[in-house]
Amino acid sequence: RPWARPAARRRRGGGSGAGNGETRREQVMAQRGFRLDMQSRLWFTYRAGFKPIAPSKLTSDTGWGCMLRSGQMMLAQALLHHYLRRDWRLVRDRPPPRRYVEVLRWFEDDPAAMFSIHKIAQAGIHFDRTVGQWFGPDTVCKALRFLWHTAYTSEGTGPCQTAGLLVVEDRCIYKDMAEEVATSRPAYPGLGERLAEARHACSFRSLLVLVPCRLGATQRINADYIPKLAAYLRFPQSIGFIGGRPRHSYYFVGVRGYSTYYLDPHVTQQHVPMKRSVCCSSFHCNSPEKMSLAHIDPSLALGFYCDDKSDFDDLCQRIEHLAKGDSCPILQVQDRAPDYLTMEDVDDLDDDLLMEGGMEPEAEAISSVA
């Protein structure tokens, strides 16, 4: 009986044949699910041959744009969650859904694209960066928030019209600030004064939360933060974090033990114009890299995406539970922001910057990020 010997070996291993067989099947299915998840994430790398990033003449971001690309990847993942839900996966033999194509076009390397390398680099000038200069995680988060205010579509379904973006200060989520971001939206497209005036109250929308932080005083993350960081990556709301090593940024998307998987933007590909048809193969990675959390730089930015109010409340509860009894948590939650930190200050700053420079590609005042 050819089946008898394998069954006997399984019994000696301490379990039933059916149980071990089921375990192996579960492991295979989990590995397949992991690969499909990774392959479905948008992968933005260095590109060469795109239109110059005004006011510079740079036509490639090789050597300086890895943090911008990492920020693009984390933001794109949040938008895929927002428009296609968390369980969406790319099926290679089928045409991608319309929403996927729309999100991908928002990140095209073109001066007019919503979250292009051009737009992020040009936003950086308002945060003391020039085009071609390397960014830190904090600056990338502020540049993305700056661009979020102009992320409109004519159909009324653009990012800033259907979701809020909160950049957390002081490593603390203030619920009143989060609620203000999630329950007020621009009323119509516009720049400068029109944008500042046109804010309407609405029900609690989806919310993207970005948390720039520094987890140590040396070039490596403080060891006490490693298990805490791994725990955050296991939250259902987590969309990973950006960071990596000094002057080498990656997009970290998952964790196993204290090792983390990441997408590496340090590959130079030729610019692909997105006209009528979109070839998406160069925007997906088949094999993510792996790194120990102990080896990463302490400067990073966490990302969370909350579908609705209940999802946000669940995130806050998880953060509070993790921080309970911890004298130095990575992140905390408080009901109200201190007087020195209000959403009015943040909005006034971003609106002033918009009125000063505008965000049109031709504007002379625009420039920077890296």
C-alpha positions in Angstrom: 0.0 0.0 0.0 1.9 3.1 -1.2 0.1 5.5 1.1 1.0 3.5 4.4 4.6 4.6 4.7 4.1 8.3 4.5 1.2 8.0 6.9 3.4 6.2 9.4 6.1 8.9 9.1 3.5 11.6 9.8 2.3 9.7 13.0 5.9 9.6 14.2 6.1 13.3 13.7 3.4 13.8 16.3 0.3 14.5 14.3 -2.3 13.0 12.0 -1.6 12.7 8.3 -4.7 14.8 7.5 -3.6 17.5 10.0 -0.1 17.8 8.7 -1.4 17.8 5.1 -3.7 20.6 5.9 -0.9 22.5 7.5 1.2 22.2 4.4 -1.7 23.3 2.2 -2.3 26.3 4.5 1.4 27.2 4.3 1.4 26.9 0.5 -1.8 29.0 0.3 -0.3 31.6 2.6 2.9 31.9 0.5 0.8 32.3 -2.6 -1.3 34.9 -1.0 1.8 36.8 0.2 3.3 36.8 -3.3 0.1 37.9 -4.9 -0.2 40.7 -2.3 3.3 41.9 -3.0 2.9 41.7 -6.8 -0.3 43.7 -6.6 1.4 46.7 -4.9 2.5 49.6 -7.1 6.3 49.7 -7.4 7.8 53.1 -8.3 11.5 53.2 -9.1 14.0 55.6 -10.5 13.1 56.6 -14.0 15.1 58.3 -16.8 13.9 60.2 -19.9 10.9 62.1 -18.5 10.3 65.8 -19.1 12.6 68.1 -17.1 11.5 69.0 -13.6 11.2 72.8 -13.7 13.1 74.9 -12.8 15.9 72.4 -13.2 16.8 70.5 -16.3 16.8 67.1 -14.6 15.2 64.3 -16.6 16.0 61.5 -14.2 15.7 61.0 -10.4 18.5 58.4 -10.2 20.6 59.0 -7.1 18.3 61.4 -5.3 14.7 60.4 -5.7 14.4 57.2 -3.6 12.5 58.9 -0.7 10.1 60.5 -3.2 9.5 57.1 -4.8 9.0 55.5 -1.4 6.4 58.2 -0.5 4.7 57.6 -3.8 4.5 53.9 -3.1 3.0 54.3 0.3 0.5 56.9 -0.9 -0.5 54.7 -3.9 -1.1 51.7 -1.6 -3.5 53.8 0.5 -5.3 55.0 -2.7 -5.7 51.4 -3.9 -7.1 50.5 -0.5 -9.4 53.5 -0.8 -10.8 52.9 -4.3 -10.5 49.1 -4.6 -10.5 47.9 -1.0 -7.9 46.0 1.0 -8.5 42.6 -0.5 -8.1 43.6 -4.1 -5.4 41.8 -6.0 -4.0 42.3 -9.5 -4.7 39.5 -11.9 -2.1 39.5 -14.6 -4.1 37.9 -17.4 -7.0 40.2 -17.1 -7.4 43.9 -17.9 -6.9 46.0 -14.7 -9.9 47.8 -13.3 -10.5 51.4 -14.3 -9.8 52.7 -10.8 -6.4 51.0 -10.8 -5.5 52.7 -14.1 -6.7 56.0 -12.8 -4.5 55.8 -9.6 -1.5 54.7 -11.7 -1.9 57.7 -14.0 -1.9 60.1 -11.0 1.7 59.0 -10.4 2.9 59.2 -14.0 6.3 61.0 -14.4 4.6 63.9 -16.1 4.5 67.6 -14.9 0.7 67.5 -15.0 0.1 64.3 -13.0 -1.4 64.7 -9.6 1.4 63.0 -7.6 4.2 62.9 -10.1 7.9 63.1 -9.3 7.7 66.6 -10.8 4.9 67.7 -8.4 6.5 66.3 -5.3 9.9 67.7 -6.2 8.4 71.1 -6.9 6.5 71.1 -3.6 9.7 70.6 -1.8 10.9 74.1 -2.4 8.4 75.3 0.2 10.1 73.0 2.8 13.7 74.2 2.1 14.6 71.7 -0.5 15.7 72.1 -4.1 15.1 69.8 -7.1 17.7 67.0 -6.9 18.2 67.3 -3.1 17.5 64.3 -1.0 14.4 64.3 1.3 13.8 62.9 4.8 10.6 61.1 5.7 9.1 64.2 7.5 9.6 66.4 4.4 8.1 63.8 2.1 5.0 63.6 4.3 4.6 67.4 4.3 5.0 67.6 0.5 2.3 64.9 0.0 0.0 66.8 2.4 0.7 70.0 0.4 -0.3 68.2 -2.9 -3.3 66.6 -1.3 -5.1 69.9 -1.3 -5.0 70.0 -5.1 -5.9 66.3 -5.6 -9.2 66.9 -7.4 -11.0 65.2 -10.3 -13.9 66.7 -12.3 -16.1 63.8 -11.3 -15.8 64.8 -7.6 -14.1 61.5 -6.7 -10.5 62.7 -6.2 -8.4 61.9 -3.1 -9.0 65.2 -1.3 -12.7 65.1 -2.2 -13.3 61.6 -0.7 -10.7 61.2 2.0 -8.6 63.1 4.5 -4.8 63.1 5.0 -3.4 63.8 8.5 0.3 64.2 9.2 0.9 63.5 12.8 3.0 65.9 14.9 4.8 65.0 18.1 4.2 61.2 17.6 0.7 61.7 18.9 -2.6 61.3 17.2 -4.9 64.0 18.4 -8.5 62.9 17.9 -9.9 66.4 17.5 -7.4 67.1 14.6 -8.1 63.8 13.0 -11.8 64.4 13.1 -11.5 67.9 11.7 -9.5 66.5 8.7 -11.9 63.6 8.2 -15.1 65.7 8.5 -14.3 68.8 6.4 -13.5 68.8 2.7 -12.9 71.4 -0.1 -16.1 72.3 -1.8 -14.8 72.7 -5.3 -11.5 72.8 -7.3 -9.4 75.9 -6.9 -6.2 77.4 -5.7 -5.2 80.1 -3.3 -8.0 82.1 -1.7 -10.7 80.0 -3.4 -9.3 76.8 -1.8 -8.9 78.4 1.6 -12.5 79.6 1.6 -14.2 76.5 0.2 -14.4 74.0 3.1 -17.6 72.2 3.8 -18.6 69.9 6.7 -19.2 66.3 5.8 -19.6 62.9 7.5 -16.4 61.1 8.7 -14.5 60.1 5.5 -11.7 57.7 5.0 -8.5 58.9 6.6 -4.9 58.4 5.7 -2.6 59.0 8.7 1.2 59.6 8.2 3.5 59.5 11.2 7.0 60.9 10.7 9.2 59.9 13.6 12.8 59.3 14.8 13.3 56.1 16.8 16.8 56.5 18.1 19.8 58.9 18.3 22.3 56.9 16.3 22.4 55.6 12.7 20.4 52.5 13.8 17.0 52.2 15.3 16.9 51.9 19.1 16.6 48.2 19.9 13.7 48.9 22.4 11.6 50.1 19.5 12.0 47.0 17.3 9.2 44.9 18.8 6.9 47.9 18.9 7.5 48.7 15.2 6.8 45.1 14.3 3.6 45.3 16.2 2.4 48.4 14.3 3.1 46.6 11.0 0.6 43.9 12.0 -2.2 46.4 12.5 -5.0 45.9 9.9 -4.8 49.6 9.2 -1.1 49.6 8.5 0.1 50.4 5.0 3.8 50.0 6.1 6.4 52.6 6.5 9.1 54.5 4.5 12.7 54.8 5.6 15.6 52.4 5.4 19.3 53.3 5.6 21.0 56.7 5.4 20.4 58.2 2.0 18.7 54.9 0.9 15.0 54.9 1.3 12.7 51.8 0.8 9.0 51.1 1.2 8.5 48.5 3.9 5.3 46.6 3.6 5.2 43.6 5.9 6.9 41.8 8.7 7.8 38.3 9.8 9.3 38.1 13.2 11.7 41.0 13.4 12.4 40.9 9.6 10.6 43.2 7.2 9.9 42.9 3.5 10.3 46.0 1.3 10.1 47.3 -2.2 13.3 48.9 -3.5 13.1 52.0 -5.7 16.9 51.9 -6.5 16.4 50.5 -10.0 16.5 52.8 -13.0 13.9 52.1 -15.6 13.1 54.1 -18.7 10.2 56.5 -18.5 6.9 55.0 -19.8 4.4 57.6 -21.2 0.9 56.7 -20.3 -1.2 57.6 -23.3 -4.3 55.6 -24.3 -3.0 52.2 -23.1 -1.1 51.5 -19.9 1.6 48.7 -19.7 1.7 48.0 -15.9 4.4 45.3 -15.9 7.2 47.7 -15.0 5.2 49.1 -12.0 5.1 45.8 -10.1 7.8 43.8 -8.4 7.8 40.0 -8.4 10.3 39.5 -5.6 10.5 41.9 -2.6 13.6 42.3 -0.5 14.0 41.4 3.1 15.9 43.3 5.9 16.2 43.0 9.7 14.4 45.8 11.6 17.6 46.1 13.6 19.4 47.5 10.5 17.2 50.3 9.6 17.8 54.0 10.0 15.8 55.5 13.0 14.2 58.2 10.8 11.0 56.8 9.2 7.3 57.5 8.6 4.6 55.1 9.4 1.4 55.0 7.4 -2.2 53.9 8.3 -5.4 53.9 6.3 -8.7 53.9 8.0 -11.9 53.1 6.0 -14.3 55.0 8.3 -14.8 56.3 11.8 -15.1 52.8 13.4 -11.8 51.8 11.7 -10.1 54.9 13.0 -11.5 54.2 16.5 -10.1 50.7 16.3 -6.7 52.0 15.3 -6.7 54.4 18.3 -7.6 51.5 20.6 -4.8 49.4 19.3 -2.3 52.2 19.7 -3.5 52.9 23.2 -3.3 49.2 24.1 0.3 48.9 22.8 1.3 52.1 24.6 -0.2 51.1 27.9 2.5 50.9 30.6 5.2 51.9 28.1 7.4 54.8 29.2 8.5 55.5 25.7 5.9 54.4 23.1 6.3 55.1 19.4 2.9 56.6 19.1 0.2 57.8 21.5 -3.4 59.0 21.3 -4.9 62.1 23.0 -8.3 63.6 22.8 -7.3 67.2 22.1 -4.3 68.9 20.5 -2.3 71.4 22.6 -2.8 75.1 21.9 0.4 75.5 20.0 -0.7 72.9 17.4 -4.0 73.4 15.6 -5.4 72.5 12.2 -6.0 76.2 11.5 -2.2 76.7 11.6 -1.6 73.8 9.3 -4.2 74.9 6.8 -3.1 78.5 6.9 0.5 77.4 6.1 -0.5 75.1 3.2 -2.9 77.7 1.8 -0.3 80.5 2.1 2.2 78.3 0.2 -0.4 77.6 -2.5 -1.1 81.3 -2.9 2.6 82.2 -3.1 3.7 79.6 -5.6 0.6 77.9 -7.1 1.1 74.3 -8.3 1.1 74.8 -12.1 4.1 73.3 -13.8 5.0 76.7 -15.4 5.0 78.6 -12.1 8.4 80.1 -11.6 8.4 79.8 -7.8 8.0 76.0 -7.8 10.9 73.6 -7.2 12.3 70.7 -5.1 12.3 67.4 -3.3 14.5 64.4 -3.5 
